[in-house]
Amino acid sequence: MAPASVRTKNPGAMWPGPIPTKWNSKRWIYLNDGTGQGGNGHGNKIAIFEAFYDGICAQLDLWRTSKNYRNKRLYDALRVWSGGNSVQAYVNYVCKRIPGMTADTIMNDAFWKGPQGLAFLKAQAAHEAGLRDYPAAPDDWTKAQARVMSGVPTVDTVKKAGGSTAGGVASGTLAGVQDGLPIEWALGIGLAIAVAIFLVWKFRPFVSAEKKAAAELPHPDVVKAALAVAAADQQEPQPIV
């Protein structure tokens, strides 16, 4: 039988949660690994993805956005990831497979946009599966890198923003009407509030943009490639029983 991370198309062997859900994971299972870490005597949990592409997107998204790994040295990031177990062996495994990578390599956005970042995802996936190579297609890796690093929102993110915007229109309009304003004026106020909410949501990640190097911004070609492979609709993940 294939390793669990292959059967579930989950190269990072990730638990269910917000990031897997963001990338189209709707189900999860318990592993029979005897760890008890899943609660009630169960083994670890693992999210199930419909396609390797989605699983790779989630894998990269976690590594580049989580406070546990973002902008950290390879050694420090793997120490957290592994729970402090066999850290140097994991570092040696990765560095042996990726030319130029060391324990001090910083895993920032410049790293994730480049060939070393992609090579790390493949090395980690192989390590988690206990295989020489993880069986995702080459195109899945490159498309996932382009999609995640583009900064283009997923459908799940757009849904949340849309809900906030609609709420801004409704609340702003209602407040205007209650203050005795004509409905046209009240609607205009509601729309203005909605636009403000949208702009805050849209540009929130870039509040400190002046402090970031130009390399942190996605290249237009990356955005174009990402738009071509936008994710499908999503639902909350459910366990398989």
C-alpha beads as a LAMMPS data file, in Angstrom:
LAMMPS data file: protein, C-alpha beads

241 atoms
240 bonds

1 atom types
1 bond types

-500.0 500.0 xlo xhi
-500.0 500.0 ylo yhi
-500.0 500.0 zlo zhi

Masses

1 110.0

Atoms # bond

1 1 1 0.000 0.000 0.000
2 1 1 1.183 3.519 -0.808
3 1 1 2.220 5.798 2.090
4 1 1 -0.580 7.846 3.666
5 1 1 0.789 11.153 2.358
6 1 1 0.567 9.735 -1.186
7 1 1 -2.879 8.148 -0.799
8 1 1 -4.245 11.442 0.539
9 1 1 -2.350 13.572 -2.013
10 1 1 -0.960 15.459 0.984
11 1 1 2.816 15.847 0.438
12 1 1 3.313 17.707 3.714
13 1 1 1.296 15.127 5.710
14 1 1 -0.694 18.078 7.077
15 1 1 -3.485 17.842 9.633
16 1 1 -6.912 19.237 8.655
17 1 1 -7.300 22.939 9.370
18 1 1 -7.727 26.380 7.783
19 1 1 -4.922 26.054 5.239
20 1 1 -5.958 22.630 3.876
21 1 1 -9.557 23.881 3.715
22 1 1 -8.366 26.955 1.834
23 1 1 -6.830 24.617 -0.759
24 1 1 -9.878 22.435 -1.348
25 1 1 -9.481 19.740 1.320
26 1 1 -12.944 18.603 2.429
27 1 1 -12.149 15.370 4.304
28 1 1 -9.603 13.819 6.646
29 1 1 -8.786 10.496 8.286
30 1 1 -6.989 9.161 11.348
31 1 1 -3.707 7.346 10.804
32 1 1 -3.054 3.982 12.421
33 1 1 0.353 5.110 13.616
34 1 1 -0.060 4.229 17.281
35 1 1 0.883 7.717 18.460
36 1 1 -2.364 8.637 20.185
37 1 1 -1.784 12.211 19.061
38 1 1 -5.191 12.458 17.357
39 1 1 -7.047 12.248 20.666
40 1 1 -9.207 9.477 22.192
41 1 1 -6.543 6.916 21.413
42 1 1 -6.434 7.729 17.699
43 1 1 -3.296 8.307 15.682
44 1 1 -2.410 11.512 13.876
45 1 1 -4.932 13.127 11.568
46 1 1 -4.171 13.772 7.911
47 1 1 -6.092 15.976 5.483
48 1 1 -7.226 14.521 2.156
49 1 1 -6.838 16.517 -1.070
50 1 1 -8.562 15.828 -4.363
51 1 1 -5.406 16.468 -6.393
52 1 1 -1.648 16.575 -5.781
53 1 1 -1.703 20.194 -6.979
54 1 1 -3.992 21.232 -4.114
55 1 1 -1.868 19.395 -1.564
56 1 1 1.308 21.063 -2.804
57 1 1 -0.365 24.493 -2.636
58 1 1 -1.287 23.836 0.995
59 1 1 2.203 22.543 1.787
60 1 1 3.839 25.694 0.430
61 1 1 1.238 28.020 1.928
62 1 1 1.875 26.585 5.394
63 1 1 5.655 26.889 5.166
64 1 1 5.635 30.465 3.898
65 1 1 2.878 31.914 6.129
66 1 1 3.048 30.109 9.471
67 1 1 4.825 31.992 12.256
68 1 1 6.551 28.710 13.063
69 1 1 8.459 28.662 9.767
70 1 1 8.232 31.999 7.938
71 1 1 11.597 33.752 7.461
72 1 1 13.424 31.218 9.644
73 1 1 16.656 29.314 9.068
74 1 1 16.231 25.832 7.662
75 1 1 17.549 24.268 10.880
76 1 1 15.180 26.253 13.110
77 1 1 12.174 25.574 10.892
78 1 1 12.831 21.832 10.744
79 1 1 13.392 21.737 14.497
80 1 1 9.840 23.029 14.978
81 1 1 8.409 20.831 12.222
82 1 1 9.952 17.645 13.626
83 1 1 9.218 18.437 17.252
84 1 1 12.943 18.413 17.917
85 1 1 13.365 14.797 16.781
86 1 1 16.369 13.887 14.589
87 1 1 16.697 17.503 13.452
88 1 1 20.263 17.268 12.151
89 1 1 19.457 14.101 10.195
90 1 1 16.497 15.887 8.555
91 1 1 18.680 18.902 7.735
92 1 1 21.365 16.652 6.261
93 1 1 18.776 14.837 4.152
94 1 1 17.445 18.097 2.701
95 1 1 20.834 19.693 2.091
96 1 1 22.143 16.569 0.360
97 1 1 19.297 16.782 -2.156
98 1 1 19.410 20.548 -2.785
99 1 1 22.639 22.126 -4.115
100 1 1 23.692 25.232 -2.216
101 1 1 21.283 24.768 0.670
102 1 1 22.624 24.868 4.222
103 1 1 21.273 24.774 7.745
104 1 1 21.438 28.596 7.712
105 1 1 19.396 29.119 4.525
106 1 1 16.622 31.631 5.250
107 1 1 13.194 30.429 4.148
108 1 1 11.662 33.730 3.065
109 1 1 9.538 34.628 0.027
110 1 1 12.609 35.025 -2.171
111 1 1 13.514 31.435 -1.263
112 1 1 9.996 30.127 -1.929
113 1 1 9.820 31.802 -5.332
114 1 1 13.051 30.195 -6.500
115 1 1 14.285 26.716 -7.447
116 1 1 15.519 25.919 -3.931
117 1 1 12.054 26.468 -2.497
118 1 1 10.520 24.081 -5.008
119 1 1 13.277 21.536 -4.401
120 1 1 12.675 21.743 -0.646
121 1 1 8.965 20.948 -1.060
122 1 1 9.871 17.871 -3.102
123 1 1 12.522 16.773 -0.590
124 1 1 10.170 17.201 2.350
125 1 1 7.410 15.284 0.570
126 1 1 9.779 12.402 -0.189
127 1 1 11.031 12.383 3.414
128 1 1 7.502 12.341 4.878
129 1 1 6.485 9.507 2.539
130 1 1 9.689 7.524 3.033
131 1 1 10.211 7.424 -0.726
132 1 1 13.041 8.397 -3.024
133 1 1 10.690 10.717 -4.924
134 1 1 7.122 11.846 -4.217
135 1 1 4.906 10.831 -7.175
136 1 1 3.354 14.204 -8.087
137 1 1 3.782 15.338 -11.690
138 1 1 6.461 18.006 -12.386
139 1 1 3.745 20.325 -13.654
140 1 1 1.878 20.090 -10.341
141 1 1 4.884 21.462 -8.441
142 1 1 5.550 24.393 -10.766
143 1 1 1.886 25.389 -11.068
144 1 1 1.401 25.196 -7.305
145 1 1 4.440 27.420 -6.727
146 1 1 3.141 29.962 -9.228
147 1 1 -0.354 29.899 -7.722
148 1 1 0.632 30.333 -4.085
149 1 1 3.333 32.933 -4.695
150 1 1 1.069 35.055 -6.917
151 1 1 -0.886 36.443 -3.975
152 1 1 -4.140 35.905 -5.887
153 1 1 -6.875 35.015 -3.344
154 1 1 -8.421 31.548 -3.346
155 1 1 -12.172 31.084 -3.741
156 1 1 -12.442 30.470 0.002
157 1 1 -10.725 33.796 0.760
158 1 1 -12.869 35.684 -1.739
159 1 1 -16.003 34.244 -0.138
160 1 1 -14.946 35.608 3.261
161 1 1 -14.137 39.017 1.810
162 1 1 -17.426 39.056 -0.085
163 1 1 -19.311 38.384 3.120
164 1 1 -17.572 41.295 4.852
165 1 1 -18.272 43.615 1.908
166 1 1 -21.948 42.666 1.768
167 1 1 -22.183 43.245 5.508
168 1 1 -20.667 46.704 5.046
169 1 1 -23.260 47.665 2.443
170 1 1 -26.121 46.407 4.612
171 1 1 -24.974 47.976 7.876
172 1 1 -24.032 51.286 6.288
173 1 1 -27.329 51.562 4.425
174 1 1 -29.369 50.663 7.504
175 1 1 -27.547 53.245 9.619
176 1 1 -28.230 55.938 7.021
177 1 1 -31.919 55.141 6.815
178 1 1 -32.241 55.125 10.589
179 1 1 -30.679 58.604 10.654
180 1 1 -33.392 59.870 8.322
181 1 1 -31.328 60.098 5.132
182 1 1 -32.923 59.427 1.722
183 1 1 -32.485 55.834 0.624
184 1 1 -30.204 56.907 -2.267
185 1 1 -27.865 58.686 0.146
186 1 1 -27.974 55.814 2.619
187 1 1 -27.119 53.322 -0.110
188 1 1 -24.214 55.505 -1.192
189 1 1 -22.899 55.542 2.367
190 1 1 -23.247 51.766 2.544
191 1 1 -21.325 51.304 -0.681
192 1 1 -18.564 53.636 0.505
193 1 1 -18.192 51.618 3.711
194 1 1 -18.102 48.396 1.704
195 1 1 -15.353 49.767 -0.545
196 1 1 -13.359 50.794 2.517
197 1 1 -13.735 47.299 4.014
198 1 1 -12.636 45.700 0.758
199 1 1 -9.579 47.937 0.447
200 1 1 -8.515 47.214 4.008
201 1 1 -8.872 43.466 3.356
202 1 1 -7.141 43.648 -0.005
203 1 1 -4.102 45.613 1.096
204 1 1 -3.776 44.454 4.702
205 1 1 -0.857 42.117 3.845
206 1 1 0.959 45.095 2.335
207 1 1 0.657 47.562 5.237
208 1 1 4.381 47.191 5.809
209 1 1 5.181 47.069 2.093
210 1 1 7.625 49.931 2.342
211 1 1 9.708 47.752 4.638
212 1 1 9.842 44.859 2.205
213 1 1 12.222 44.393 -0.676
214 1 1 10.903 44.435 -4.221
215 1 1 11.640 40.696 -4.392
216 1 1 8.727 40.091 -2.031
217 1 1 6.206 41.179 -4.693
218 1 1 4.827 38.609 -7.159
219 1 1 5.980 38.879 -10.755
220 1 1 3.174 39.602 -13.295
221 1 1 3.991 36.360 -15.100
222 1 1 3.468 34.447 -11.873
223 1 1 0.094 36.122 -11.352
224 1 1 -0.914 35.286 -14.920
225 1 1 -0.004 31.641 -14.434
226 1 1 -1.859 31.491 -11.148
227 1 1 -5.053 32.921 -12.589
228 1 1 -5.081 30.109 -15.108
229 1 1 -5.244 27.496 -12.370
230 1 1 -7.611 29.123 -9.809
231 1 1 -9.050 26.684 -7.274
232 1 1 -12.601 25.316 -7.370
233 1 1 -15.334 25.848 -4.761
234 1 1 -14.667 24.584 -1.247
235 1 1 -16.457 23.193 1.834
236 1 1 -15.482 22.498 5.410
237 1 1 -13.457 19.269 5.821
238 1 1 -15.194 16.264 7.374
239 1 1 -13.695 13.065 8.797
240 1 1 -14.171 9.775 7.001
241 1 1 -15.876 7.245 9.250

Bonds

1 1 1 2
2 1 2 3
3 1 3 4
4 1 4 5
5 1 5 6
6 1 6 7
7 1 7 8
8 1 8 9
9 1 9 10
10 1 10 11
11 1 11 12
12 1 12 13
13 1 13 14
14 1 14 15
15 1 15 16
16 1 16 17
17 1 17 18
18 1 18 19
19 1 19 20
20 1 20 21
21 1 21 22
22 1 22 23
23 1 23 24
24 1 24 25
25 1 25 26
26 1 26 27
27 1 27 28
28 1 28 29
29 1 29 30
30 1 30 31
31 1 31 32
32 1 32 33
33 1 33 34
34 1 34 35
35 1 35 36
36 1 36 37
37 1 37 38
38 1 38 39
39 1 39 40
40 1 40 41
41 1 41 42
42 1 42 43
43 1 43 44
44 1 44 45
45 1 45 46
46 1 46 47
47 1 47 48
48 1 48 49
49 1 49 50
50 1 50 51
51 1 51 52
52 1 52 53
53 1 53 54
54 1 54 55
55 1 55 56
56 1 56 57
57 1 57 58
58 1 58 59
59 1 59 60
60 1 60 61
61 1 61 62
62 1 62 63
63 1 63 64
64 1 64 65
65 1 65 66
66 1 66 67
67 1 67 68
68 1 68 69
69 1 69 70
70 1 70 71
71 1 71 72
72 1 72 73
73 1 73 74
74 1 74 75
75 1 75 76
76 1 76 77
77 1 77 78
78 1 78 79
79 1 79 80
80 1 80 81
81 1 81 82
82 1 82 83
83 1 83 84
84 1 84 85
85 1 85 86
86 1 86 87
87 1 87 88
88 1 88 89
89 1 89 90
90 1 90 91
91 1 91 92
92 1 92 93
93 1 93 94
94 1 94 95
95 1 95 96
96 1 96 97
97 1 97 98
98 1 98 99
99 1 99 100
100 1 100 101
101 1 101 102
102 1 102 103
103 1 103 104
104 1 104 105
105 1 105 106
106 1 106 107
107 1 107 108
108 1 108 109
109 1 109 110
110 1 110 111
111 1 111 112
112 1 112 113
113 1 113 114
114 1 114 115
115 1 115 116
116 1 116 117
117 1 117 118
118 1 118 119
119 1 119 120
120 1 120 121
121 1 121 122
122 1 122 123
123 1 123 124
124 1 124 125
125 1 125 126
126 1 126 127
127 1 127 128
128 1 128 129
129 1 129 130
130 1 130 131
131 1 131 132
132 1 132 133
133 1 133 134
134 1 134 135
135 1 135 136
136 1 136 137
137 1 137 138
138 1 138 139
139 1 139 140
140 1 140 141
141 1 141 142
142 1 142 143
143 1 143 144
144 1 144 145
145 1 145 146
146 1 146 147
147 1 147 148
148 1 148 149
149 1 149 150
150 1 150 151
151 1 151 152
152 1 152 153
153 1 153 154
154 1 154 155
155 1 155 156
156 1 156 157
157 1 157 158
158 1 158 159
159 1 159 160
160 1 160 161
161 1 161 162
162 1 162 163
163 1 163 164
164 1 164 165
165 1 165 166
166 1 166 167
167 1 167 168
168 1 168 169
169 1 169 170
170 1 170 171
171 1 171 172
172 1 172 173
173 1 173 174
174 1 174 175
175 1 175 176
176 1 176 177
177 1 177 178
178 1 178 179
179 1 179 180
180 1 180 181
181 1 181 182
182 1 182 183
183 1 183 184
184 1 184 185
185 1 185 186
186 1 186 187
187 1 187 188
188 1 188 189
189 1 189 190
190 1 190 191
191 1 191 192
192 1 192 193
193 1 193 194
194 1 194 195
195 1 195 196
196 1 196 197
197 1 197 198
198 1 198 199
199 1 199 200
200 1 200 201
201 1 201 202
202 1 202 203
203 1 203 204
204 1 204 205
205 1 205 206
206 1 206 207
207 1 207 208
208 1 208 209
209 1 209 210
210 1 210 211
211 1 211 212
212 1 212 213
213 1 213 214
214 1 214 215
215 1 215 216
216 1 216 217
217 1 217 218
218 1 218 219
219 1 219 220
220 1 220 221
221 1 221 222
222 1 222 223
223 1 223 224
224 1 224 225
225 1 225 226
226 1 226 227
227 1 227 228
228 1 228 229
229 1 229 230
230 1 230 231
231 1 231 232
232 1 232 233
233 1 233 234
234 1 234 235
235 1 235 236
236 1 236 237
237 1 237 238
238 1 238 239
239 1 239 240
240 1 240 241
